Amino acid sequence: MNRTDALQLMHEYTPSDALRKHMYAVEAAMRAYAKKFGEEEETWGVVGLLHDFDYEKFPNPSRSATEEHPSEGAKILAAKGYPEPLRRAILAHASYTGVPRDTQLAKVLYAVDELCGFLVACALVRPSRSLSDLEVPSVKKKLKDKAFARNVNRDEIREGAEELGVPLDDHITFVIQALRPVERELGLGSAG
C-alpha cells in the first residue's frame, strides 16, 4: 500500500480534475493529522487519496448503505488487498453506510473531508485565490452563508471537529495550514 499505487487507482477511476484535487487536499490534511497523532503518514495519506475514488463511476444519489459509493470502492480495495481498517475508515466517512467511526483514522477522514472542500471554495473567492491569507474568521463567516458552497454539509464539518474532540477554530486552522504547502496542486494561488 503506497501512494504511487493509490494514485494510479484513483486516476483510473476518477476522470474529474476537480474531484482529483479534492482527494489531494484530503490526502494533505490526513498526512498532517497523522504526523500530529504519531500515526503512519503514508497509510493515512492513501486513505485520503482513495476515499472518493469510486464516486464518479458509482454515484450514490439514493445513499445506499451497501451499494455504489463508497461501498463499491471498498469492494475494489478489498480485492486489491487493501487492509480492512483502511476500508472501514473509507466506508465510515459516509454516515449513511452505518459503519461507525470507531478509530482515529476514520474520525479524521470524516473531519477533514467536507472541510477541505469548503476551504478550497473559500480560497477560490478570495482576490488572492490562495489559502495563504485565509483566516478562521473569514471561513466561519462563509460557513454561516448557506448560499456559499451550498453542497458542503456544514453539520458534518462541525460533527467532525466534535468527534475529534478539537475546537472548530483549531481544526479549521490546522487544516488550512496542512493545505497551504499543496495549494498549487489544488489549483490555488499563483497556479490558479
C-alpha positions as CSV (number, residue, x, y, z in Angstrom):
1,M,0.0,0.0,0.0
2,N,1.8,3.1,-1.2
3,R,0.9,6.5,-2.7
4,T,2.1,5.5,-6.2
5,D,-0.4,2.6,-6.4
6,A,-3.1,4.6,-4.8
7,L,-2.6,7.5,-7.2
8,Q,-2.8,5.1,-10.2
9,L,-6.0,3.6,-8.9
10,M,-7.5,7.0,-8.2
11,H,-6.7,8.2,-11.7
12,E,-8.1,5.1,-13.3
13,Y,-11.5,5.6,-11.7
14,T,-11.6,9.4,-11.4
15,P,-11.5,11.5,-14.7
16,S,-12.7,14.7,-13.0
17,D,-9.8,17.1,-12.3
18,A,-11.9,18.8,-9.5
19,L,-12.5,15.5,-7.7
20,R,-8.9,14.6,-8.0
21,K,-7.9,17.9,-6.5
22,H,-10.4,17.3,-3.6
23,M,-8.7,14.0,-2.9
24,Y,-5.2,15.6,-3.0
25,A,-6.5,18.1,-0.4
26,V,-7.9,15.4,1.8
27,E,-4.6,13.5,1.5
28,A,-2.6,16.5,2.6
29,A,-4.9,17.0,5.7
30,M,-4.8,13.3,6.5
31,R,-1.0,13.3,6.4
32,A,-0.8,16.4,8.6
33,Y,-3.1,14.8,11.2
34,A,-1.1,11.5,11.0
35,K,2.0,13.4,11.8
36,K,0.3,15.2,14.7
37,F,-1.0,12.0,16.2
38,G,2.2,10.0,15.6
39,E,0.5,7.7,13.0
40,E,1.7,6.3,9.7
41,E,1.6,9.2,7.3
42,E,1.7,7.1,4.1
43,T,-1.3,5.0,5.2
44,W,-3.3,7.9,6.3
45,G,-2.4,9.8,3.1
46,V,-3.5,6.8,1.0
47,V,-6.9,6.8,2.8
48,G,-7.3,10.5,1.9
49,L,-6.3,9.9,-1.7
50,L,-8.7,7.0,-2.1
51,H,-11.8,8.0,0.0
52,D,-13.8,9.2,-3.1
53,F,-12.0,7.3,-5.9
54,D,-15.2,5.4,-6.8
55,Y,-17.5,8.4,-6.6
56,E,-17.8,9.2,-10.3
57,K,-18.2,5.6,-11.5
58,F,-20.5,4.6,-8.7
59,P,-22.6,7.7,-7.7
60,N,-25.0,7.1,-4.8
61,P,-27.9,9.5,-5.1
62,S,-30.1,7.2,-3.0
63,R,-27.4,7.0,-0.3
64,S,-27.5,3.2,-0.2
65,A,-25.6,1.7,2.7
66,T,-24.3,-1.3,0.7
67,E,-24.2,-0.3,-3.0
68,E,-22.5,2.4,-5.0
69,H,-20.1,4.9,-3.4
70,P,-18.3,4.2,-1.0
71,S,-19.2,0.5,-0.8
72,E,-18.1,-0.3,-4.4
73,G,-14.8,1.3,-3.7
74,A,-14.3,-0.7,-0.5
75,K,-15.0,-3.9,-2.5
76,I,-12.4,-2.9,-5.1
77,L,-9.9,-2.1,-2.4
78,A,-10.6,-5.5,-0.7
79,A,-10.0,-7.3,-4.0
80,K,-6.6,-5.4,-4.3
81,G,-5.6,-6.4,-0.8
82,Y,-6.0,-3.1,1.0
83,P,-6.3,-3.6,4.8
84,E,-9.7,-3.8,6.5
85,P,-9.1,-0.7,8.8
86,L,-8.4,1.4,5.8
87,R,-11.6,0.2,4.0
88,R,-13.7,0.7,7.2
89,A,-12.4,4.3,7.5
90,I,-13.4,5.0,3.9
91,L,-16.9,3.4,4.5
92,A,-17.3,5.4,7.7
93,H,-16.7,8.7,6.0
94,A,-20.2,8.4,4.6
95,S,-22.6,8.3,7.6
96,Y,-25.3,6.6,5.6
97,T,-23.2,3.4,5.4
98,G,-23.8,2.8,9.1
99,V,-20.2,2.0,9.6
100,P,-19.1,3.5,13.0
101,R,-16.2,5.9,13.1
102,D,-14.5,4.0,15.9
103,T,-10.9,4.6,15.0
104,Q,-8.8,7.8,14.9
105,L,-8.3,7.2,11.2
106,A,-12.0,7.1,10.5
107,K,-12.7,10.2,12.7
108,V,-10.0,12.3,11.0
109,L,-11.2,11.3,7.5
110,Y,-14.7,12.4,8.3
111,A,-13.5,15.6,10.0
112,V,-11.3,16.7,7.1
113,D,-13.4,15.6,4.1
114,E,-16.1,18.4,3.9
115,L,-13.8,20.9,5.5
116,C,-11.2,20.5,2.7
117,G,-13.8,21.2,0.1
118,F,-15.1,24.2,1.9
119,L,-11.6,25.7,2.5
120,V,-10.8,25.4,-1.2
121,A,-14.1,27.1,-2.1
122,C,-13.2,29.9,0.4
123,A,-9.8,30.4,-1.2
124,L,-11.2,30.5,-4.7
125,V,-13.4,33.5,-4.0
126,R,-10.5,35.5,-2.4
127,P,-8.7,38.1,-4.5
128,S,-5.5,36.1,-4.0
129,R,-7.2,32.8,-4.9
130,S,-5.0,31.4,-2.2
131,L,-5.0,29.8,1.2
132,S,-2.0,31.9,2.3
133,D,-4.2,34.7,3.5
134,L,-7.3,32.7,4.5
135,E,-8.1,33.0,8.2
136,V,-10.6,31.4,10.5
137,P,-13.0,34.4,10.9
138,S,-13.4,34.5,7.1
139,V,-14.1,30.8,7.0
140,K,-16.6,31.0,9.8
141,K,-18.4,33.9,8.1
142,K,-18.7,31.8,5.0
143,L,-20.0,28.8,7.0
144,K,-23.0,30.9,8.1
145,D,-23.7,31.9,4.5
146,K,-25.9,29.0,3.3
147,A,-25.8,30.1,-0.3
148,F,-22.0,29.8,-0.4
149,A,-20.7,26.4,-1.4
150,R,-24.2,25.1,-0.7
151,N,-23.3,21.4,-1.4
152,V,-20.9,21.4,1.6
153,N,-22.5,19.9,4.6
154,R,-21.9,22.3,7.5
155,D,-23.2,19.8,10.1
156,E,-20.6,17.3,9.0
157,I,-17.8,20.0,9.4
158,R,-19.0,20.7,13.0
159,E,-19.6,17.0,13.8
160,G,-16.1,16.1,12.5
161,A,-14.4,18.5,14.9
162,E,-16.6,17.4,17.8
163,E,-15.8,13.7,17.1
164,L,-12.1,14.6,17.1
165,G,-12.5,16.5,20.3
166,V,-11.0,19.6,18.8
167,P,-12.5,23.1,18.9
168,L,-13.8,24.0,15.4
169,D,-11.5,27.1,15.2
170,D,-8.4,24.9,15.9
171,H,-9.5,22.3,13.4
172,I,-10.0,24.9,10.7
173,T,-6.6,26.5,11.5
174,F,-4.9,23.1,11.4
175,V,-6.4,22.1,8.0
176,I,-5.7,25.5,6.4
177,Q,-2.0,25.1,7.5
178,A,-2.0,21.5,6.1
179,L,-3.3,22.6,2.7
180,R,-1.1,25.7,2.2
181,P,2.0,23.7,1.1
182,V,0.0,21.9,-1.6
183,E,-2.2,24.8,-2.8
184,R,-0.6,24.8,-6.3
185,E,-1.6,21.1,-6.8
186,L,-5.1,22.2,-5.7
187,G,-5.3,24.9,-8.4
188,L,-4.9,27.7,-6.0
189,G,-2.5,30.6,-5.5
190,S,-0.3,31.6,-8.5
191,A,-1.2,28.3,-10.2
192,G,-4.9,29.2,-10.0
